Amino acid sequence: MNSDMKVLINLAGHRSDDAIATWQNLQQQCQQALAKLALLKEHRERYEDLLRGGLQRGMSAIATRAYLNFTRQIDDIVHRQQDEVERIEAAVARQWEHVVELRREKRVYEILGERAAAQELETALRRSQSEIDDLLQRAASLPRLR
């Protein structure tokens, strides 16, 4: 395998490693975003429970309106966070496709390198066999010793 092919394989390997690191980083961001979403939903449920309890105890209209406005604000944040999770999940999927593509590219270079090495070996073997055939032909043409 020639040095140019080795350089291509190493370069493809580095690109693949970098893409995997980026994918792992995105995975981590996605997990954090999902955890944040779960926490926001918990807060939303807690305020909903507080509102129900307050209504059962005869909460005033002003306090009810304040709770409803606050839960609406939490709902808005939850929706934005869900959008963020979906955006990150899409980025994770795209990055994984990129990782697969780069791994495939590296494997193509490896296969091409292996083929080139096999062809070089085959050429060397043919040359060697030709030299042996030449020597045998010259030896056959030499007079025999008795």
trRosetta pair geometry for C-beta under 8 A, 3 or more apart (Angstrom, degrees):
i j d omega theta_ij theta_ji phi_ij phi_ji
1 5 5.1 -108 -177 79 94 131
1 6 6.1 110 127 -55 114 90
1 113 4.3 32 -132 -176 124 98
1 114 7.3 -20 -78 -72 117 33
1 116 5.9 94 -115 82 61 109
1 117 4.4 -34 -50 -63 74 111
1 120 7.9 -146 -51 15 31 141
2 5 5.2 96 62 8 74 100
2 6 7.3 -136 105 -4 41 90
2 116 6.6 -69 2 140 91 143
3 6 5.3 -52 -148 37 40 115
3 7 6.3 45 152 -24 69 101
4 7 5.6 -52 -151 33 32 113
4 8 6.6 33 150 -18 64 103
5 8 5.5 -50 -149 36 36 113
5 9 6.3 37 152 -19 66 104
5 109 6.6 166 -166 -178 80 91
5 112 6.6 -148 -136 105 122 98
5 113 4.1 150 155 -100 134 98
5 116 6.2 -173 -49 44 162 151
6 9 5.7 -53 -147 37 32 111
6 10 6.2 31 154 -17 65 106
6 113 7.1 103 -66 -129 54 141
7 10 5.8 -55 -146 39 29 110
7 11 6.1 31 154 -20 64 108
8 11 5.7 -55 -145 38 29 112
8 12 6.2 28 156 -17 65 107
8 109 4.8 -153 121 -144 110 138
8 113 8.0 -174 67 -61 110 115
9 12 5.8 -55 -147 39 28 110
9 13 6.3 33 151 -23 63 107
9 106 6.4 85 -149 -157 63 80
9 109 4.7 -174 -84 121 71 124
9 110 5.8 90 -121 -75 120 71
9 113 6.1 -21 -51 -31 131 152
10 13 5.5 -54 -148 35 31 115
10 14 6.4 31 154 -18 65 103
11 14 5.8 -53 -149 35 31 109
11 15 6.4 31 153 -17 64 105
12 15 5.6 -53 -146 38 32 112
12 16 6.2 35 153 -21 65 107
12 102 6.6 173 -170 -176 79 80
12 105 5.3 -149 -142 111 125 98
12 106 3.7 168 131 -92 123 79
12 109 5.4 167 3 16 154 146
13 16 5.6 -55 -147 37 30 112
13 17 6.3 31 153 -19 65 105
13 106 5.6 100 -68 -130 60 138
14 17 5.6 -51 -145 36 32 112
14 18 6.3 33 155 -18 65 105
15 18 5.8 -54 -149 37 30 112
15 19 6.3 31 152 -20 64 106
15 102 5.2 -141 115 -150 102 131
15 105 7.9 -25 82 79 133 134
15 106 7.9 -174 60 -62 99 107
16 19 5.7 -54 -148 36 31 112
16 20 6.4 33 153 -20 64 104
16 99 6.7 86 -154 -153 73 66
16 102 4.2 177 -91 126 76 116
16 103 5.3 99 -133 -74 132 63
16 105 7.9 -169 -65 59 107 98
16 106 5.5 -41 -34 -29 141 141
17 20 5.7 -53 -149 34 31 112
17 21 6.5 33 152 -19 64 104
18 21 5.7 -53 -150 35 33 112
18 22 6.5 33 151 -18 65 104
19 22 5.6 -52 -149 37 33 112
19 23 6.3 37 150 -21 65 105
19 95 6.7 176 -174 -174 84 84
19 98 5.3 -143 -152 118 130 103
19 99 4.6 176 127 -92 118 70
19 102 5.2 147 13 20 155 154
20 23 5.5 -51 -147 36 33 114
20 24 6.3 34 153 -20 65 103
20 99 5.6 91 -78 -127 66 124
21 24 5.7 -52 -147 36 31 111
21 25 6.4 35 151 -21 63 105
22 25 5.6 -54 -150 35 32 114
22 26 6.4 32 151 -18 65 104
22 95 5.7 -138 113 -152 103 132
23 26 5.7 -55 -150 37 32 111
23 27 6.4 38 149 -24 65 103
23 92 6.8 90 -154 -149 74 67
23 95 4.4 174 -94 130 80 119
23 96 5.7 100 -134 -76 132 62
23 98 7.8 -170 -66 64 109 100
23 99 5.4 -18 -39 -48 149 136
24 27 5.4 -48 -148 32 34 116
24 28 6.5 36 151 -20 64 102
25 28 5.7 -52 -153 34 32 112
25 29 6.5 33 149 -18 64 104
26 29 5.5 -51 -147 36 36 113
26 30 6.3 40 151 -23 66 103
26 88 6.4 176 -171 -171 86 86
26 91 5.4 -140 -147 114 136 105
26 92 4.6 179 129 -89 120 74
26 95 5.4 142 19 21 156 157
27 30 5.6 -53 -151 33 30 114
27 31 6.6 32 151 -19 64 103
27 92 5.9 98 -78 -128 62 123
28 31 5.7 -51 -150 34 33 111
28 32 6.5 32 152 -17 64 105
29 32 5.7 -56 -150 38 33 112
29 33 6.2 32 153 -20 67 106
29 88 5.5 -141 113 -146 106 136
30 33 5.7 -54 -145 37 31 111
30 34 6.3 32 154 -19 65 105
30 85 6.9 88 -150 -148 74 70
30 88 4.5 178 -90 129 79 122
30 89 5.9 100 -130 -76 127 63
30 92 5.5 -10 -45 -48 146 141
31 34 5.7 -53 -147 37 30 112
31 35 6.4 32 153 -20 64 105
32 35 5.6 -53 -148 35 32 112
32 36 6.4 33 152 -19 65 105
33 36 5.6 -52 -148 36 33 113
33 37 6.3 36 151 -22 64 104
33 81 6.8 174 -172 -171 85 84
33 84 5.5 -144 -150 119 131 105
33 85 4.7 174 130 -91 120 74
33 88 5.4 147 16 21 157 154
34 37 5.5 -51 -147 35 33 114
34 38 6.4 35 153 -20 65 103
34 85 5.9 93 -77 -126 66 124
35 38 5.7 -51 -149 35 32 112
35 39 6.4 33 152 -19 64 106
36 39 5.6 -55 -150 37 32 113
36 40 6.4 34 152 -20 65 104
36 81 6.0 -139 113 -148 104 132
37 40 5.7 -53 -148 35 32 111
37 41 6.4 31 154 -18 65 105
37 78 6.9 91 -149 -148 76 71
37 81 4.6 171 -94 135 83 123
37 82 6.3 100 -130 -75 130 61
37 85 5.7 -13 -43 -49 147 138
38 41 5.7 -55 -149 37 31 111
38 42 6.4 37 150 -24 64 103
39 42 5.5 -49 -150 31 33 115
39 43 6.6 34 152 -18 64 102
40 43 5.7 -52 -151 35 34 111
40 44 6.4 38 149 -23 65 104
40 74 6.6 170 -175 -170 89 90
40 77 5.9 -142 -148 113 137 107
40 78 4.9 176 130 -92 126 79
40 81 5.7 145 18 21 158 162
41 44 5.4 -49 -147 34 35 117
41 45 6.4 35 154 -18 65 103
41 78 6.2 93 -75 -126 70 126
42 45 5.8 -56 -151 37 30 109
42 46 6.3 32 151 -21 65 107
43 46 5.5 -54 -147 35 32 114
43 47 6.4 27 157 -14 66 105
43 74 6.1 -145 107 -141 106 136
44 47 6.1 -59 -151 39 28 105
44 48 6.3 31 150 -21 64 108
44 71 6.4 95 -148 -148 77 85
44 74 4.7 172 -93 133 87 133
44 75 6.7 98 -126 -71 131 63
44 78 6.1 -2 -50 -55 146 141
45 48 5.4 -53 -147 36 33 115
45 49 6.3 36 153 -21 66 103
46 49 5.7 -52 -151 34 31 112
46 50 6.5 32 149 -19 64 103
47 50 5.3 -48 -145 36 37 114
47 51 6.3 43 152 -23 66 101
47 67 6.6 175 175 -160 99 90
47 70 6.3 -128 -165 110 150 113
47 71 5.2 -174 113 -85 128 94
47 74 6.5 152 34 -3 148 159
48 51 5.6 -51 -150 33 31 114
48 52 6.5 33 151 -18 64 103
48 71 6.3 93 -73 -123 74 140
49 52 5.7 -51 -148 35 32 111
49 53 6.3 32 154 -17 65 106
50 53 5.7 -56 -148 39 31 111
50 54 6.1 31 154 -20 65 108
50 67 7.0 -151 101 -133 100 128
51 54 5.7 -56 -146 38 29 111
51 55 6.3 29 155 -20 65 105
51 59 7.6 -89 -155 24 54 166
51 64 7.2 91 -153 -136 95 68
51 67 4.4 150 -99 154 104 144
51 68 7.3 100 -130 -64 143 63
51 71 6.8 -38 -37 -38 147 141
52 55 5.8 -55 -148 35 29 110
52 56 6.4 28 154 -18 64 106
53 56 5.7 -57 -150 36 31 111
53 57 6.4 17 154 -8 65 110
54 57 5.8 -65 -148 45 32 103
54 59 3.5 43 153 -59 98 136
54 63 6.5 -125 172 127 142 124
54 64 7.2 -177 113 -86 122 73
54 67 6.8 176 51 -49 150 159
55 58 7.7 60 -175 -63 30 15
55 59 5.4 -55 -77 25 41 111
55 64 6.7 72 -86 -107 91 114
59 63 4.8 -114 179 88 102 123
59 64 5.3 128 111 -62 116 87
59 67 7.6 7 155 -4 157 141
60 63 4.6 91 58 11 85 102
60 64 6.8 -145 96 -8 43 88
61 64 5.5 -53 -145 37 32 115
61 65 6.2 34 155 -21 65 104
62 65 5.8 -52 -149 35 29 111
62 66 6.5 31 151 -20 62 105
63 66 5.5 -52 -149 35 33 114
63 67 6.4 35 152 -18 65 104
64 67 5.8 -55 -151 37 31 111
64 68 6.2 30 152 -18 66 108
65 68 5.6 -55 -145 39 31 112
65 69 6.2 33 155 -19 66 105
66 69 5.8 -53 -147 37 28 111
66 70 6.3 27 154 -18 63 108
67 70 5.7 -58 -147 39 29 110
67 71 6.2 24 157 -15 67 106
68 71 5.9 -54 -143 39 30 106
68 72 6.3 35 153 -22 63 105
69 72 5.6 -54 -150 34 30 114
69 73 6.5 33 151 -20 63 103
70 73 5.5 -50 -152 33 35 114
70 74 6.6 35 149 -17 65 102
71 74 5.4 -48 -148 37 39 114
71 75 6.3 47 149 -25 66 100
72 75 5.4 -47 -149 32 34 116
72 76 6.6 39 150 -21 63 100
73 76 5.6 -48 -152 31 34 114
73 77 6.6 31 150 -15 64 104
74 77 5.6 -56 -151 39 35 111
74 78 6.2 40 149 -24 68 104
75 78 5.5 -51 -146 34 32 114
75 79 6.4 33 154 -20 65 103
76 79 5.8 -54 -151 35 30 111
76 80 6.5 29 152 -16 64 105
77 80 5.6 -53 -148 38 34 111
77 81 6.2 33 152 -19 66 107
78 81 5.7 -57 -147 39 30 111
78 82 6.3 34 151 -22 65 103
79 82 5.6 -49 -146 33 32 113
79 83 6.5 36 151 -19 62 102
80 83 5.6 -52 -153 34 34 114
80 84 6.4 36 148 -21 65 104
81 84 5.3 -49 -148 35 36 115
81 85 6.4 41 150 -22 66 100
82 85 5.6 -48 -148 33 34 113
82 86 6.4 33 152 -17 64 104
83 86 5.7 -55 -149 38 31 111
83 87 6.3 35 151 -22 65 106
84 87 5.6 -52 -147 35 31 114
84 88 6.4 27 155 -15 65 105
85 88 5.9 -58 -148 39 29 107
85 89 6.1 31 153 -21 65 108
86 89 5.6 -51 -142 37 30 112
86 90 6.4 33 155 -20 63 104
87 90 5.9 -55 -153 34 28 111
87 91 6.5 28 149 -18 63 106
88 91 5.4 -53 -148 37 36 113
88 92 6.3 42 150 -24 67 101
89 92 5.5 -48 -148 32 33 115
89 93 6.5 34 152 -18 63 103
90 93 5.7 -53 -150 36 33 112
90 94 6.4 33 152 -17 66 105
91 94 5.7 -52 -145 38 33 111
91 95 6.1 32 156 -20 66 108
92 95 5.8 -57 -145 38 27 110
92 96 6.4 30 154 -22 63 105
93 96 5.7 -52 -148 32 30 112
93 97 6.7 32 152 -19 62 102
94 97 5.7 -54 -155 34 33 112
94 98 6.5 35 147 -20 65 105
95 98 5.3 -51 -151 34 37 116
95 99 6.5 44 148 -24 66 99
96 99 5.4 -46 -149 31 36 115
96 100 6.5 37 151 -18 65 102
97 100 5.7 -52 -150 36 33 111
97 101 6.3 35 150 -21 64 107
98 101 5.6 -53 -147 37 31 114
98 102 6.3 29 155 -16 65 106
99 102 5.9 -59 -148 38 28 107
99 103 6.3 28 154 -18 65 107
100 103 5.7 -54 -146 37 30 111
100 104 6.2 34 153 -21 64 106
101 104 5.6 -54 -150 35 29 114
101 105 6.4 32 151 -22 63 105
102 105 5.4 -48 -146 34 35 115
102 106 6.4 37 153 -20 65 101
103 106 5.7 -51 -150 35 32 112
103 107 6.4 33 151 -19 64 105
104 107 5.7 -55 -150 36 31 111
104 108 6.5 37 150 -24 64 101
105 108 5.6 -50 -152 29 32 114
105 109 6.7 31 151 -16 64 102
106 109 5.7 -55 -155 36 34 111
106 110 6.4 36 148 -21 67 105
107 110 5.4 -51 -147 35 36 115
107 111 6.3 37 153 -19 67 103
108 111 5.8 -54 -149 37 30 110
108 112 6.3 30 152 -17 65 107
109 112 5.6 -54 -145 40 31 111
109 113 6.1 35 153 -21 65 107
110 113 5.6 -55 -149 37 29 114
110 114 6.3 31 153 -19 65 104
111 114 5.6 -52 -147 36 32 111
111 115 6.3 33 153 -19 65 104
112 115 5.7 -53 -147 37 32 112
112 116 6.3 33 153 -20 65 105
113 116 5.7 -53 -146 36 31 111
113 117 6.3 31 154 -18 64 106
114 117 5.7 -54 -147 38 31 111
114 118 6.3 33 152 -20 65 105
115 118 5.6 -54 -147 36 31 112
115 119 6.3 32 153 -19 65 104
116 119 5.7 -53 -148 36 31 111
116 120 6.4 34 152 -20 64 104
117 120 5.6 -51 -148 35 32 113
117 121 6.3 33 152 -18 64 105
118 121 5.6 -54 -148 38 32 112
118 122 6.2 34 152 -21 65 106
119 122 5.5 -51 -144 37 32 113
119 123 6.3 35 154 -20 65 104
120 123 5.7 -53 -148 36 30 112
120 124 6.4 29 152 -17 64 106
121 124 5.6 -55 -147 38 31 111
121 125 6.2 33 152 -20 65 106
122 125 5.6 -53 -146 36 30 113
122 126 6.4 32 154 -19 64 104
123 126 5.7 -52 -148 35 31 111
123 127 6.3 32 153 -19 64 106
124 127 5.6 -54 -147 37 31 113
124 128 6.2 34 152 -20 64 107
125 128 5.5 -53 -146 37 31 114
125 129 6.2 31 154 -19 65 106
126 129 5.7 -53 -144 38 30 110
126 130 6.2 34 153 -22 64 105
127 130 5.6 -52 -148 34 30 114
127 131 6.5 31 152 -19 63 103
128 131 5.7 -54 -152 34 31 111
128 132 6.4 30 150 -17 65 104
129 132 5.6 -52 -148 37 34 112
129 133 6.2 37 152 -20 66 104
130 133 5.6 -51 -146 37 31 112
130 134 6.3 36 151 -23 63 105
131 134 5.5 -51 -149 34 32 116
131 135 6.4 32 153 -18 64 104
132 135 5.7 -55 -150 37 32 111
132 136 6.3 31 152 -18 66 106
133 136 5.7 -55 -146 38 31 111
133 137 6.2 33 154 -21 65 106
134 137 5.8 -56 -148 35 28 111
134 138 6.5 25 155 -15 64 105
135 138 5.8 -55 -147 38 31 108
135 139 6.1 31 154 -20 66 107
136 139 5.6 -53 -144 37 31 112
136 140 6.3 34 154 -23 64 105
137 140 5.7 -52 -148 33 30 112
137 141 6.6 23 154 -15 62 108
138 141 5.8 -61 -150 38 33 107
138 142 6.8 44 150 -33 64 99
139 142 5.7 -45 -156 16 37 117
